[in-house]
Amino acid sequence: MNNKHVYEEAWEYQGHRIVNCQSCGFVHLDPVCFDMPLEDFYQNRYYREVKPFPYAEITDEFIERQNKQVEGQTGYQKIYEQVLTLLESDSRSMLDIGCGNDLLSVFFKQKGWETTIIEPNKDAALYLKKYGLSVVNQPVETVSDLKLEGVSFINLQFVLEHIKDPLTVLRMLHRTMTVGGVIRVCVPNDFSPGQLAYIEKYREKPHWVCLPDHINYFTFDSLSKLLCKAGFREVYRTTNFPLEFLLLGGNNYYASDTERWKVGPFVSNFEGSFRETGRKDVLERLYESLALQGLGRAIYMYAIKE
């Protein structure tokens, strides 16, 4: 990230300034400064304080059940098929970065891929090793130290919003990849057109700002341009349910727990109505169309190294 940040648009939230940085090409905190060391936060505290996971309760039986569930996971199957559709390399080597407790690497390993995981959190790294995965317990910023090469698929799922210099990391990852390799990047879709309309119409604060762990905030366009700077070309994008539609319609789920608890069942019923009536393809096309307009709660973007 540049030392000097040029911007014309900024927001204040909980005593922090968030800028739409013309120098970096995306929205980020300015300055990045917290009382706690972020490295310790991610290594030792993240899955105990932010996203608690019952590591102490993990048994061999639990691991066995999870392995079987992974085999039939339709979400993993869809990612796998998308990668094979886009991949322009014969290599079958996957690098999964900061996956936490997600088991996409297990699915790819079951399909015969060579898999490596970089996971900074100690608890999550130990958990993933129980699946027979190759796990490196260190920050993503040190990926160049591993001397990886010939990687054909990189999964970077909800990581870029956490790190101080996304462009440098993406360029390091680019060097590890084979030509024609695929990178899948997932980040929250923040300061999107829908969210900006919400804060302007209702004179609200940007409540999606997540402190202390989210440093950067991306839209579809800013992420695509960042990938291009790093040497990748976007080839596919999609999203999930556009929660900003609820906000724009007056359902301010940030205002109370009561409203927030309604969101999950609403989205589940909405998506289930398509899937359970044989119209999953309609739902997928809807989300792809929304992504083209920069809408949707999350960004799921695929790019290739040419």
C-alpha positions in Angstrom: 0.0 0.0 0.0 1.3 3.5 -0.9 2.7 5.7 1.9 0.9 8.7 0.5 -2.8 8.4 -0.1 -4.7 10.8 -2.3 -8.5 10.9 -1.9 -11.5 13.2 -2.4 -14.1 11.1 -0.6 -13.9 9.8 3.0 -16.1 8.6 5.8 -15.7 8.5 9.6 -16.7 5.5 11.7 -16.0 4.8 15.4 -13.1 7.3 15.4 -11.5 6.0 12.2 -11.2 7.5 8.8 -12.0 5.4 5.7 -10.8 6.9 2.4 -11.7 6.2 -1.2 -8.0 6.2 -2.2 -7.1 7.2 -5.7 -3.5 6.2 -5.1 -4.3 2.6 -4.2 -7.5 2.3 -6.3 -9.7 1.0 -3.5 -11.2 2.1 -0.1 -9.2 1.5 3.0 -8.6 2.7 6.5 -6.3 5.7 6.9 -4.1 5.4 8.8 -3.9 1.7 9.6 -3.2 2.0 13.3 -4.6 -0.1 16.2 -3.6 -0.5 19.8 -3.1 -4.3 19.3 -0.5 -6.0 17.1 -2.5 -7.5 14.2 -0.1 -10.4 13.7 -0.9 -11.6 17.3 -4.6 -11.0 16.7 -4.7 -13.3 13.7 -2.3 -16.0 15.0 -3.8 -16.4 18.5 -7.1 -14.7 18.9 -9.1 -14.5 15.7 -10.9 -17.9 16.0 -11.4 -17.5 19.7 -12.8 -14.0 19.7 -14.1 -13.0 16.3 -15.3 -16.3 14.8 -15.3 -18.8 17.7 -14.8 -22.5 16.7 -15.0 -25.5 19.1 -11.4 -26.8 18.6 -11.4 -28.5 22.0 -14.3 -30.7 20.9 -12.8 -32.0 17.7 -12.6 -35.9 17.7 -11.5 -38.5 15.1 -15.2 -39.2 14.6 -15.9 -35.5 13.8 -13.1 -35.5 11.2 -14.5 -38.6 9.6 -18.0 -37.1 9.4 -16.6 -33.9 7.9 -14.6 -35.8 5.2 -17.8 -37.6 4.1 -19.8 -34.4 4.1 -17.2 -32.7 2.0 -17.6 -35.3 -0.7 -21.2 -34.3 -1.3 -20.8 -30.5 -0.8 -22.5 -28.9 -3.8 -20.9 -25.5 -3.2 -17.4 -27.1 -3.4 -18.4 -29.0 -6.5 -19.5 -25.8 -8.2 -16.2 -24.1 -7.4 -14.3 -27.2 -8.7 -16.2 -27.3 -11.9 -15.8 -23.5 -12.4 -12.0 -23.9 -12.0 -11.8 -26.8 -14.5 -13.8 -24.7 -17.0 -11.5 -21.8 -16.8 -8.1 -23.5 -16.2 -5.7 -23.4 -19.1 -3.0 -25.6 -17.6 -2.6 -29.3 -17.1 -1.2 -28.8 -13.6 -3.3 -29.9 -10.6 -1.8 -27.9 -7.8 -3.8 -25.9 -5.4 -2.8 -23.2 -2.9 -5.5 -22.2 -0.3 -4.8 -19.1 1.7 -6.3 -18.1 5.0 -9.1 -20.6 4.7 -9.5 -21.0 8.5 -12.0 -23.8 9.0 -13.1 -24.1 5.4 -12.5 -27.5 3.8 -12.4 -26.6 0.1 -8.8 -28.0 0.0 -10.1 -31.3 1.3 -12.5 -31.5 -1.6 -9.7 -30.8 -4.1 -7.4 -33.3 -2.4 -10.2 -35.9 -2.8 -10.2 -35.1 -6.5 -6.5 -36.0 -6.7 -5.0 -32.5 -6.5 -1.8 -31.6 -4.7 -2.9 -29.0 -2.0 -1.0 -26.6 0.2 -2.6 -24.3 2.8 -1.2 -21.1 4.2 -3.1 -20.3 7.5 -1.8 -17.7 10.0 -4.0 -18.9 12.9 -2.4 -21.6 15.1 -5.7 -23.3 16.1 -7.0 -23.4 12.5 -3.7 -24.7 11.2 -3.7 -27.6 13.7 -7.3 -28.4 12.8 -6.6 -28.5 9.1 -3.6 -30.8 9.6 -6.0 -33.4 11.0 -7.3 -33.9 7.5 -3.9 -34.9 6.2 -3.4 -31.5 4.5 -0.1 -29.8 4.0 -0.4 -26.6 6.2 2.1 -23.8 6.6 1.3 -21.8 9.8 2.4 -18.3 8.8 1.0 -15.0 7.4 0.2 -14.8 3.7 2.7 -11.9 3.4 5.5 -14.5 3.7 4.4 -16.6 0.7 7.5 -15.7 -1.3 9.6 -17.5 1.4 8.0 -20.8 0.5 9.5 -20.9 -3.0 6.2 -22.2 -4.5 5.9 -22.6 -8.2 3.6 -24.2 -10.8 0.5 -23.6 -8.8 -2.6 -23.8 -11.1 -5.3 -22.7 -8.7 -5.2 -20.2 -5.8 -8.1 -19.8 -3.5 -8.0 -16.4 -1.7 -11.2 -16.4 0.3 -12.0 -13.4 2.5 -8.3 -12.5 3.0 -7.5 -9.3 1.0 -9.7 -7.2 3.3 -7.4 -8.1 6.2 -3.9 -7.4 4.9 -2.0 -4.1 4.7 -0.7 -4.4 1.1 -3.0 -6.4 -1.1 -1.2 -5.5 -4.4 2.2 -6.8 -3.2 0.6 -10.0 -2.0 -1.3 -10.5 -5.3 2.0 -10.0 -7.2 3.7 -12.6 -5.1 0.9 -15.0 -5.7 1.1 -14.3 -9.5 4.8 -15.4 -9.4 3.9 -18.8 -7.9 1.3 -19.6 -10.6 1.7 -21.4 -13.8 0.6 -19.6 -17.0 -3.2 -20.2 -17.5 -3.7 -20.8 -13.8 -6.8 -19.6 -12.0 -7.2 -17.4 -8.9 -10.5 -17.2 -7.0 -10.8 -14.1 -4.9 -13.7 -13.5 -2.4 -14.1 -10.3 -0.5 -17.1 -8.4 1.0 -18.7 -6.0 -1.5 -18.3 -2.8 0.5 -19.1 0.8 -0.3 -21.0 -0.6 -3.2 -23.6 1.5 -5.1 -26.4 0.0 -3.0 -24.7 0.7 0.3 -23.8 4.2 -0.7 -27.5 4.8 -1.7 -28.5 3.5 1.8 -26.2 5.8 3.8 -27.1 8.8 1.6 -30.9 8.3 1.7 -31.2 7.4 5.4 -28.2 9.5 6.5 -26.6 6.5 8.1 -23.1 5.5 9.0 -21.2 2.8 7.1 -22.0 0.0 9.6 -20.3 -2.6 7.4 -16.9 -1.2 8.5 -15.4 -4.1 10.6 -12.8 -3.1 13.1 -10.1 -4.0 13.8 -9.7 -6.8 11.2 -11.0 -5.2 7.9 -8.4 -2.8 6.6 -9.5 -2.7 2.9 -13.0 -2.4 1.3 -13.5 -3.5 -2.3 -16.2 -3.2 -5.0 -16.3 -5.4 -8.1 -14.6 -2.7 -10.2 -11.9 -1.9 -7.8 -11.0 -5.6 -7.2 -11.0 -6.3 -10.9 -8.6 -3.4 -11.5 -6.4 -4.5 -8.6 -6.1 -8.0 -10.1 -5.2 -6.5 -13.4 -2.4 -4.5 -11.8 -1.1 -7.7 -10.4 -1.0 -9.4 -13.8 -4.3 -11.2 -13.8 -7.4 -10.9 -16.1 -10.9 -11.2 -14.7 -12.9 -14.0 -16.4 -15.9 -14.5 -14.2 -17.8 -12.8 -11.4 -20.9 -13.6 -9.3 -22.3 -12.7 -5.9 -24.8 -13.7 -3.3 -28.0 -12.2 -1.9 -27.9 -8.4 -2.0 -28.5 -7.5 1.6 -28.3 -3.8 0.6 -31.8 -4.4 -0.9 -33.1 -4.9 2.6 -31.4 -1.7 3.8 -32.7 0.3 0.9 -36.2 -1.0 1.5 -36.2 0.3 5.1 -35.2 -2.9 6.9 -32.2 -1.6 8.8 -30.8 -4.8 10.2 -27.9 -2.9 11.7 -30.4 -1.2 14.1 -31.4 -4.1 16.3 -30.8 -7.8 17.0 -34.4 -8.5 16.3 -34.1 -7.2 12.7 -30.7 -8.9 12.2 -32.0 -12.3 13.3 -34.7 -12.0 10.5 -32.1 -11.8 7.7 -30.8 -15.4 7.7 -34.3 -17.0 7.4 -35.3 -14.4 4.8 -32.3 -15.2 2.6 -32.6 -18.9 3.2 -36.3 -18.9 2.1 -35.6 -16.7 -0.9 -32.8 -19.0 -2.3 -34.6 -22.2 -1.2 -37.7 -21.2 -3.2 -35.6 -21.4 -6.4 -33.5 -24.4 -5.5 -36.3 -26.6 -4.2 -38.5 -25.9 -7.2 -35.8 -26.8 -9.8 -34.8 -23.3 -10.7 -31.3 -23.1 -9.3 -30.1 -21.9 -12.7 -32.4 -18.9 -12.5 -30.9 -18.0 -9.1 -27.4 -18.3 -10.4 -28.1 -16.1 -13.5 -29.8 -13.5 -11.2 -26.7 -13.3 -9.0 -24.4 -13.1 -12.1 -26.5 -10.2 -13.4 -26.4 -8.4 -10.1 -22.6 -8.8 -10.0 -22.4 -7.0 -13.4 -24.1 -4.1 -11.8 -21.8 -4.1 -8.8 -24.5 -5.3 -6.4 -24.6 -8.2 -3.9 -23.2 -8.7 -0.5 -20.0 -10.5 -1.5 -17.7 -10.6 -4.5 -16.7 -13.9 -6.0 -14.3 -13.2 -8.7 -12.2 -15.6 -10.9 -9.1 -14.4 -12.9 -6.4 -16.1 -14.9 -2.7 -15.6 -15.3 -2.0 -15.1 -19.0 
